[in-house]
Amino acid sequence: MNLDSGAWGDTQYAQAMNAGNRGCNACHADLFTVLPSGMNSKGLHEVDKAPAYGKVYTWNDCTTCHVHAPGTGSALGGCGPYMAPSIHGYHFSNQEFEDKGGNCFSCHEVDVVTGELGMWDELKYTKMIGIGNTAPVEKFETWIGGRGYSTGTVTGGVVERDVVLENVELSQDPSSPDDLYSATNLDYPDPDIVNEENWSFTLKGVVNEKTYTLKDLQAMPQTEITYTRACATNGADGGWYIANIPAKGVLVSDLIEDCGGLLDSSISYGWLGYDGWLGGSTPIMGEFPLSYLDPNAMVAFEYWGEPIDYMDGGPVQFIQPGGPATTMAKWLKELVFTNGPNLNPDRSYVLNGAFPSIWAGWFNPAVDNTEIKVGETITLEGYAWALPEQGKNKTTSVQISADYGDTWTTIDVPETFDADQWVLWSADWTPEVAGTYCLTVRCGSDLTDEKPITDGHVIITVTE
């Protein structure tokens, strides 16, 4: 078998670990190529589009849903089953994998403290390659340094303290419609039912219950907003299931007024899509307190000035800025206000930690192993967004590290920025030392020190 250190330095450890030939993307440049997608994927995997922003599918895009979670897993309403049994079975019955000398350590790395197997795709972005992610960092850094690895990593990666960034820019520009991710937790509804002519939805729990057609909505006062939509399972390591979307539709508050107001007994709300989606507690309606309903919550029928595509939940979606996409509904069928028999008044994805909800990721470099030369300036680009959930949280900074998070260069976000939209950032960086760097971007927020977050990582090689 060809032992290859890959992007890392040609150190004894990097070669012995075969660092260049490990992880899912060593064999699959883009895991999208092995996923059934679109309408033909019913019952298999409801991923509709190739990766956005120039990125590729990695193991980190899968693990948020398909993590080993006894007692939860698919019971969360859309999260997939633990994927290890199927992946192990597939690979060890695959002749090509066997012919290439594949084994457990093609994907895994042993944690030297616990003896357990970790995923190479996670550990490659840490100092702990070859050591394990629970090893006492201080002890092993001393040992590594004493062996001549001055960067503190056995792979010989380069670290830069307090990265110097120039020409820093921040914005909240919308994303491109071409980069809008698309996935659905359940099967797609019958297109003949949810086309523009036949679609309708009913507003319940109001004084005068009413059913609306698309033409009815288009005849009402309309509102335009821009909001960030992120999947609640937006992948680890800088997931790309996120978009900043210009939307147009009718505010829920205007619909309530059109129906004579809420019933006195209505203290919570829920929704139903034509696909059967009732929120994260499907098959039980996920009811939320009225305080969670954003003032800009709307029944939307346009994105980027165009009708919402069927595959993305058109002709009409229920959207609420500040919440994860799981609190919204594609192919809206009913919006229901109730007296809340199952209401959890403290329900919150941020405060209760149902999923990580503080994200950051890279747009340039978008994928690992980009190469530039010493002294060459590269414009780093990416996003940061903290799920605000009606003022409970907000994006306060963008933080960049080139030494595995030991030091951070912080870019403060202006107070005037809209908390319901992501923060796009760009900055020029000029590396002065050749070698392999692991760059990390983090979203600073009101809850950064309290809640799990998903940093973005990318490996870049600087040559002489």
C-alpha positions as CSV (number, residue, x, y, z in Angstrom):
1,M,0.0,0.0,0.0
2,N,1.3,3.5,-0.9
3,L,1.9,5.4,2.3
4,D,1.3,9.0,1.7
5,S,1.6,12.0,4.0
6,G,-0.6,14.1,1.6
7,A,-0.9,17.8,2.4
8,W,1.0,17.4,5.6
9,G,4.8,17.5,6.0
10,D,6.8,14.4,5.2
11,T,7.3,13.6,8.8
12,Q,7.7,10.0,10.1
13,Y,4.3,10.2,11.7
14,A,2.5,11.7,8.8
15,Q,3.8,9.0,6.5
16,A,3.3,6.1,9.0
17,M,-0.3,7.2,9.5
18,N,-0.9,7.4,5.7
19,A,-2.3,10.8,6.3
20,G,-2.8,11.5,2.6
21,N,-4.9,8.4,1.9
22,R,-7.5,8.5,4.7
23,G,-11.0,9.8,5.3
24,C,-14.1,9.6,3.2
25,N,-12.9,12.2,0.6
26,A,-9.7,10.3,0.0
27,C,-11.7,7.9,-2.1
28,H,-14.9,10.0,-2.8
29,A,-14.0,13.5,-3.9
30,D,-17.6,14.5,-3.3
31,L,-19.9,12.2,-1.3
32,F,-22.9,13.6,-3.3
33,T,-21.8,11.2,-6.0
34,V,-22.8,8.3,-3.8
35,L,-26.1,9.7,-2.6
36,P,-29.4,9.0,-4.4
37,S,-31.0,12.4,-4.9
38,G,-34.1,14.1,-6.1
39,M,-37.5,12.6,-6.8
40,N,-36.0,9.2,-7.5
41,S,-34.5,9.0,-4.0
42,K,-37.8,8.5,-2.2
43,G,-37.3,6.2,0.8
44,L,-33.5,6.5,0.4
45,H,-32.1,10.0,0.9
46,E,-33.9,13.2,0.3
47,V,-31.0,15.4,-0.8
48,D,-31.8,17.3,-3.9
49,K,-28.9,19.4,-5.0
50,A,-25.1,19.2,-5.3
51,P,-23.1,21.1,-2.6
52,A,-23.3,24.9,-2.7
53,Y,-20.6,27.7,-2.5
54,G,-18.1,25.6,-4.4
55,K,-17.9,23.0,-1.5
56,V,-18.2,19.2,-1.6
57,Y,-20.1,16.8,0.6
58,T,-18.0,15.4,3.4
59,W,-18.6,13.1,6.4
60,N,-19.1,16.2,8.5
61,D,-22.2,17.1,6.4
62,C,-23.7,13.7,7.4
63,T,-22.9,13.2,11.0
64,T,-25.2,15.9,12.5
65,C,-28.2,13.8,11.4
66,H,-26.8,10.4,11.5
67,V,-25.0,10.5,14.8
68,H,-25.2,7.6,17.3
69,A,-27.9,9.0,19.7
70,P,-29.7,6.2,21.6
71,G,-33.3,7.2,22.5
72,T,-33.3,10.1,20.0
73,G,-32.0,9.6,16.4
74,S,-34.9,9.3,13.9
75,A,-37.3,9.9,16.8
76,L,-36.5,13.6,16.5
77,G,-38.6,13.7,13.4
78,G,-36.4,13.7,10.3
79,C,-32.9,12.9,11.7
80,G,-31.6,9.8,10.1
81,P,-30.6,6.5,11.6
82,Y,-27.1,5.8,12.9
83,M,-25.2,5.2,9.7
84,A,-22.2,3.1,10.9
85,P,-23.9,-0.3,10.3
86,S,-24.8,0.4,6.7
87,I,-21.4,2.1,5.9
88,H,-19.4,-0.7,7.5
89,G,-21.5,-3.4,5.7
90,Y,-21.2,-1.7,2.4
91,H,-17.4,-1.2,2.5
92,F,-16.5,-4.6,3.7
93,S,-18.6,-6.2,1.0
94,N,-17.1,-3.9,-1.7
95,Q,-14.5,-5.5,-3.9
96,E,-13.0,-2.2,-4.9
97,F,-12.5,-1.2,-1.3
98,E,-10.8,-4.5,-0.6
99,D,-8.6,-4.3,-3.8
100,K,-7.3,-0.9,-2.7
101,G,-6.3,-2.3,0.7
102,G,-9.1,-0.6,2.6
103,N,-9.5,-1.4,6.3
104,C,-10.9,0.2,9.5
105,F,-8.2,2.7,9.6
106,S,-9.0,4.1,6.2
107,C,-11.7,6.0,8.0
108,H,-10.9,5.8,11.7
109,E,-8.2,6.9,14.1
110,V,-7.5,5.4,17.5
111,D,-7.8,7.7,20.5
112,V,-4.7,6.8,22.6
113,V,-6.4,7.7,25.8
114,T,-9.7,5.9,25.5
115,G,-8.7,3.3,22.9
116,E,-11.9,4.2,21.0
117,L,-12.1,4.8,17.3
118,G,-12.7,8.4,16.2
119,M,-13.3,9.7,12.7
120,W,-10.3,10.8,10.7
121,D,-12.4,13.4,9.1
122,E,-12.8,15.1,12.5
123,L,-9.4,14.6,13.9
124,K,-7.5,15.8,10.8
125,Y,-8.5,19.4,11.8
126,T,-7.0,19.2,15.2
127,K,-3.6,19.0,16.8
128,M,-4.5,15.5,17.9
129,I,-3.9,13.6,14.7
130,G,-2.1,10.4,15.7
131,I,-2.9,11.1,19.4
132,G,-6.7,11.3,19.8
133,N,-9.1,14.0,20.7
134,T,-9.2,13.3,24.5
135,A,-5.4,13.4,25.0
136,P,-4.0,15.9,27.5
137,V,-2.9,18.6,25.1
138,E,-0.3,20.2,27.4
139,K,1.5,17.0,28.0
140,F,1.6,15.9,24.4
141,E,2.6,19.3,23.1
142,T,5.7,19.1,25.3
143,W,6.5,15.6,24.1
144,I,6.0,16.6,20.4
145,G,8.1,19.7,20.7
146,G,10.9,17.7,22.4
147,R,10.9,15.4,19.3
148,G,11.7,18.3,17.0
149,Y,8.2,19.1,15.8
150,S,8.3,22.8,16.6
151,T,4.7,23.4,15.4
152,G,3.3,21.2,18.1
153,T,1.8,18.6,15.7
154,V,3.2,15.2,14.7
155,T,2.2,15.9,11.1
156,G,4.4,18.9,10.8
157,G,1.6,21.4,10.1
158,V,2.5,25.1,10.3
159,V,0.9,27.3,12.9
160,E,0.6,31.1,12.8
161,R,-0.2,33.0,16.0
162,D,-2.6,36.0,15.8
163,V,-3.2,35.9,12.1
164,V,-2.7,39.3,10.4
165,L,-5.7,40.2,8.3
166,E,-6.0,43.2,6.0
167,N,-8.8,44.8,3.9
168,V,-11.4,43.3,6.2
169,E,-15.0,43.7,4.9
170,L,-18.4,42.6,6.4
171,S,-21.8,42.6,4.7
172,Q,-25.2,40.9,4.8
173,D,-25.7,40.4,1.1
174,P,-28.1,37.7,0.0
175,S,-26.7,34.5,-1.3
176,S,-27.2,33.4,-4.9
177,P,-30.3,31.4,-5.7
178,D,-27.9,28.8,-7.2
179,D,-26.5,28.2,-3.7
180,L,-29.8,27.6,-2.0
181,Y,-29.6,24.2,-0.4
182,S,-32.5,21.8,-0.7
183,A,-33.5,18.8,1.3
184,T,-36.7,17.4,2.8
185,N,-37.1,15.2,5.8
186,L,-40.2,13.4,4.4
187,D,-41.3,12.3,0.9
188,Y,-42.3,14.9,-1.7
189,P,-46.1,15.6,-1.9
190,D,-48.1,15.0,-5.1
191,P,-47.1,17.8,-7.6
192,D,-50.7,17.9,-8.9
193,I,-51.9,18.9,-5.4
194,V,-49.3,21.5,-4.7
195,N,-49.2,23.3,-8.1
196,E,-50.2,26.9,-8.4
197,E,-53.7,26.1,-9.5
198,N,-54.7,23.6,-6.9
199,W,-52.7,24.6,-3.8
200,S,-54.4,26.1,-0.8
201,F,-53.8,26.4,2.9
202,T,-56.1,27.0,5.9
203,L,-55.5,29.3,8.9
204,K,-57.0,27.8,12.1
205,G,-57.4,29.0,15.6
206,V,-58.7,32.4,14.5
207,V,-62.1,34.0,14.8
208,N,-63.0,33.3,11.2
209,E,-61.2,30.2,10.0
210,K,-60.2,30.7,6.3
211,T,-58.7,28.9,3.4
212,Y,-56.4,30.8,1.0
213,T,-55.4,30.1,-2.5
214,L,-52.2,31.5,-4.1
215,K,-54.3,34.1,-5.9
216,D,-55.9,35.1,-2.6
217,L,-52.4,35.7,-1.1
218,Q,-51.2,37.6,-4.2
219,A,-54.2,40.0,-3.9
220,M,-53.3,40.8,-0.2
221,P,-50.8,43.4,1.1
222,Q,-47.3,41.9,0.6
223,T,-44.1,42.3,2.5
224,E,-40.5,41.8,1.4
225,I,-37.7,40.7,3.8
226,T,-34.3,39.1,3.7
227,Y,-33.7,36.3,6.2
228,T,-31.2,33.5,6.9
229,R,-32.4,30.0,6.6
230,A,-30.2,27.3,8.0
231,C,-31.0,23.6,8.5
232,A,-31.1,22.7,12.1
233,T,-28.7,19.9,11.2
234,N,-26.3,22.2,9.2
235,G,-23.2,20.2,9.0
236,A,-20.2,20.2,11.3
237,D,-17.0,21.8,10.0
238,G,-18.6,24.8,8.3
239,G,-21.8,23.3,6.9
240,W,-23.3,24.8,3.7
241,Y,-27.0,24.1,4.5
242,I,-27.5,27.9,4.9
243,A,-28.7,30.7,2.7
244,N,-29.6,34.4,3.1
245,I,-32.8,34.7,1.1
246,P,-34.8,37.7,-0.2
247,A,-38.4,36.6,0.4
248,K,-41.8,38.0,-0.5
249,G,-45.2,37.0,0.9
250,V,-48.0,37.9,3.3
251,L,-47.1,38.4,7.0
252,V,-48.8,36.0,9.4
253,S,-49.9,39.0,11.4
254,D,-51.8,40.3,8.3
255,L,-53.4,37.0,7.8
256,I,-54.5,36.9,11.4
257,E,-56.0,40.3,11.1
258,D,-57.8,39.3,7.9
259,C,-59.4,36.5,9.9
260,G,-60.6,38.7,12.7
261,G,-57.8,38.0,15.1
262,L,-56.9,35.0,17.3
263,L,-59.3,33.1,19.5
264,D,-58.9,34.0,23.1
265,S,-57.8,30.4,23.8
266,S,-54.9,30.5,21.3
267,I,-51.6,30.6,23.1
268,S,-49.4,28.6,20.8
269,Y,-49.0,27.7,17.1
270,G,-48.0,24.9,14.9
271,W,-48.1,24.0,11.2
272,L,-48.6,21.2,8.7
273,G,-47.1,20.7,5.3
274,Y,-48.5,18.6,2.5
275,D,-45.6,16.3,3.0
276,G,-46.8,15.6,6.5
277,W,-44.2,17.8,8.2
278,L,-45.3,18.9,11.7
279,G,-42.0,20.3,12.8
280,G,-39.1,18.6,14.7
281,S,-41.5,16.5,16.7
282,T,-43.2,14.9,13.7
283,P,-45.5,12.9,13.8
284,I,-46.6,15.1,16.8
285,M,-47.2,18.7,16.0
286,G,-44.3,20.8,17.4
287,E,-46.2,23.6,19.1
288,F,-44.4,26.8,20.0
289,P,-45.4,29.7,22.3
290,L,-46.7,32.8,20.5
291,S,-43.6,34.6,21.9
292,Y,-41.5,32.5,19.5
293,L,-43.4,33.8,16.4
294,D,-41.2,36.5,14.7
295,P,-42.9,39.7,13.6
296,N,-41.7,39.0,10.1
297,A,-43.1,35.4,10.0
298,M,-44.8,35.1,6.7
299,V,-46.5,32.8,4.2
300,A,-44.0,33.3,1.4
301,F,-44.4,32.6,-2.3
302,E,-41.3,34.3,-3.9
303,Y,-37.6,33.9,-3.4
304,W,-35.2,36.3,-5.2
305,G,-38.2,37.7,-7.1
306,E,-39.2,34.4,-8.5
307,P,-41.9,31.8,-7.6
308,I,-40.6,29.3,-5.0
309,D,-39.6,26.1,-6.8
310,Y,-41.6,22.9,-6.2
311,M,-38.5,21.0,-5.1
312,D,-37.8,23.7,-2.5
313,G,-41.3,23.6,-1.1
314,G,-43.3,25.8,-3.4
315,P,-45.6,27.3,-4.3
316,V,-45.8,28.5,-0.7
317,Q,-43.7,28.1,2.4
318,F,-44.3,29.2,6.0
319,I,-41.1,30.9,7.1
320,Q,-40.1,32.5,10.4
321,P,-36.8,34.5,10.6
322,G,-34.6,33.7,13.5
323,G,-35.5,30.0,13.7
324,P,-33.9,27.0,12.1
325,A,-35.5,25.6,9.0
326,T,-37.1,22.8,11.0
327,T,-39.4,25.4,12.6
328,M,-40.8,26.2,9.1
329,A,-42.9,24.3,6.6
330,K,-42.6,23.6,2.9
331,W,-45.7,23.0,0.8
332,L,-47.8,24.7,3.6
333,K,-51.2,23.1,4.2
334,E,-52.2,24.5,7.6
335,L,-51.1,27.1,10.1
336,V,-52.8,26.4,13.4
337,F,-53.1,28.5,16.5
338,T,-54.1,26.4,19.6
339,N,-54.5,26.4,23.3
340,G,-51.2,24.5,23.6
341,P,-52.0,21.2,25.3
342,N,-48.5,20.0,24.5
343,L,-46.9,23.4,24.8
344,N,-43.4,23.7,26.3
345,P,-43.1,27.4,27.2
346,D,-39.3,27.2,27.3
347,R,-38.9,25.5,23.9
348,S,-35.8,26.9,22.2
349,Y,-33.3,25.4,19.9
350,V,-30.6,27.7,21.3
351,L,-31.3,27.6,25.0
352,N,-32.2,23.9,25.1
353,G,-29.4,22.9,22.8
354,A,-31.4,20.6,20.6
355,F,-28.8,21.1,17.9
356,P,-25.7,23.3,17.5
357,S,-27.0,26.6,16.4
358,I,-23.9,28.8,16.0
359,W,-22.3,28.3,12.7
360,A,-19.3,29.5,10.6
361,G,-17.9,28.2,7.3
362,W,-15.5,28.9,4.5
363,F,-16.3,30.0,1.0
364,N,-12.7,30.7,-0.1
365,P,-10.9,28.4,0.2
366,A,-14.0,26.2,-0.1
367,V,-12.3,22.8,0.0
368,D,-9.2,21.3,1.5
369,N,-5.8,21.3,-0.2
370,T,-5.9,24.6,-2.0
371,E,-2.3,25.6,-2.8
372,I,-0.8,29.1,-2.9
373,K,2.8,30.4,-2.7
374,V,4.7,32.0,0.1
375,G,4.1,35.8,0.0
376,E,1.0,35.4,-2.2
377,T,-2.1,37.2,-0.9
378,I,-5.3,35.2,-0.7
379,T,-8.7,36.7,0.0
380,L,-10.3,34.5,2.7
381,E,-14.1,34.5,2.6
382,G,-16.9,32.9,4.6
383,Y,-19.9,33.3,6.7
384,A,-20.9,33.4,10.4
385,W,-24.4,33.2,11.9
386,A,-25.8,32.6,15.4
387,L,-29.4,31.6,15.5
388,P,-31.1,34.6,17.2
389,E,-34.5,33.1,18.2
390,Q,-36.3,36.3,19.1
391,G,-33.4,38.2,20.7
392,K,-32.0,35.2,22.7
393,N,-28.7,35.3,20.7
394,K,-26.9,37.3,18.0
395,T,-23.8,37.2,15.9
396,T,-21.2,39.5,17.6
397,S,-17.9,38.7,15.8
398,V,-16.1,36.6,13.3
399,Q,-12.9,34.9,14.6
400,I,-10.0,33.4,12.5
401,S,-7.3,31.1,13.8
402,A,-4.3,29.4,12.1
403,D,-3.0,27.7,15.2
404,Y,-5.8,25.3,16.0
405,G,-7.7,27.8,18.1
406,D,-4.9,28.8,20.5
407,T,-5.2,32.4,19.3
408,W,-8.0,34.2,17.5
409,T,-8.0,37.3,15.3
410,T,-11.4,38.9,16.0
411,I,-13.5,40.9,13.6
412,D,-16.3,42.7,15.5
413,V,-19.8,42.8,13.8
414,P,-21.5,46.2,13.9
415,E,-24.4,46.5,16.3
416,T,-26.5,47.8,13.3
417,F,-26.4,44.4,11.5
418,D,-29.7,42.5,11.3
419,A,-29.5,39.6,13.7
420,D,-31.9,37.6,11.4
421,Q,-29.3,37.6,8.6
422,W,-25.9,36.0,8.3
423,V,-22.6,37.9,8.3
424,L,-20.5,37.6,5.2
425,W,-16.8,38.4,5.7
426,S,-13.7,38.7,3.6
427,A,-10.1,39.5,4.5
428,D,-6.7,39.4,2.9
429,W,-4.1,37.0,4.3
430,T,-0.4,36.7,3.2
431,P,1.4,33.6,4.6
432,E,5.1,34.0,5.0
433,V,6.1,30.4,5.9
434,A,5.7,27.4,3.6
435,G,3.9,24.4,4.8
436,T,0.4,23.1,5.6
437,Y,-2.0,25.2,7.6
438,C,-5.3,24.3,9.2
439,L,-7.4,27.5,9.1
440,T,-10.4,27.8,11.4
441,V,-13.3,30.3,11.4
442,R,-15.7,30.7,14.3
443,C,-18.8,32.7,14.9
444,G,-18.7,34.8,18.1
445,S,-22.1,35.3,19.7
446,D,-23.8,36.1,23.0
447,L,-23.8,32.3,23.8
448,T,-20.4,31.4,22.3
449,D,-19.0,30.3,25.7
450,E,-22.2,28.4,26.7
451,K,-23.4,26.4,23.8
452,P,-21.9,23.9,21.2
453,I,-20.9,25.6,18.0
454,T,-19.7,24.4,14.6
455,D,-16.5,26.0,13.5
456,G,-15.4,25.9,9.9
457,H,-12.1,24.3,9.0
458,V,-10.0,24.1,5.8
459,I,-6.6,22.8,5.1
460,I,-4.3,24.9,2.8
461,T,-0.8,24.3,1.5
462,V,1.7,27.1,1.0
463,T,4.6,26.3,-1.3
464,E,7.9,28.1,-1.8
